């Protein structure tokens, strides 16, 4: 391997990745908080997806 090559050994193929849970908030990923520990402004801290069709 050359120093400019990317080591992608062990990375999952797209079809192997888990499906996205549409019930979770897309901003905080369902945690309800930001990385800074503040309540998520998008879902109000619930971790649930809001709005939609």
C-alpha positions as CSV (number, residue, x, y, z in Angstrom):
1,X,0.0,0.0,0.0
2,X,1.3,3.4,-0.9
3,X,1.1,6.3,1.5
4,X,-1.6,8.1,-0.6
5,X,-3.8,5.0,-0.8
6,X,-7.0,4.8,1.3
7,X,-7.3,1.7,3.5
8,X,-10.9,0.8,3.1
9,X,-10.4,-2.8,4.3
10,X,-13.3,-3.6,6.7
11,X,-15.7,-0.9,5.5
12,X,-19.2,-2.1,5.0
13,X,-20.8,-2.1,1.5
14,X,-23.9,0.1,1.2
15,X,-26.3,-2.8,1.1
16,X,-24.8,-4.1,4.4
17,X,-25.5,-0.8,6.3
18,X,-28.5,-0.6,8.6
19,X,-31.6,1.1,7.3
20,X,-32.3,4.6,8.6
21,X,-35.0,4.7,11.3
22,X,-37.3,7.4,10.1
23,X,-38.9,7.7,13.5
24,X,-35.8,9.2,14.9
25,X,-34.8,12.9,14.7
26,X,-32.4,13.4,11.8
27,X,-30.5,16.1,13.6
28,X,-29.6,14.3,16.9
29,X,-30.1,10.7,15.7
30,X,-32.7,10.1,18.4
31,X,-30.6,11.1,21.4
32,X,-32.5,14.3,22.0
33,X,-29.4,16.3,22.7
34,X,-26.7,18.1,20.8
35,X,-23.0,17.1,21.1
36,X,-22.7,20.1,23.5
37,X,-25.4,18.5,25.8
38,X,-28.1,21.0,24.9
39,X,-31.6,19.8,24.0
40,X,-32.0,19.3,20.3
41,X,-33.6,22.4,18.7
42,X,-35.1,20.3,15.9
43,X,-37.1,17.8,18.0
44,X,-37.3,19.7,21.3
45,X,-35.3,17.0,23.1
46,X,-37.7,14.1,22.4
47,X,-35.4,12.4,19.9
48,X,-38.4,11.7,17.7
49,X,-38.9,12.8,14.1
50,X,-41.2,15.8,13.7
51,X,-43.2,17.0,10.8
52,X,-43.2,15.0,7.6
53,X,-46.1,13.8,5.3
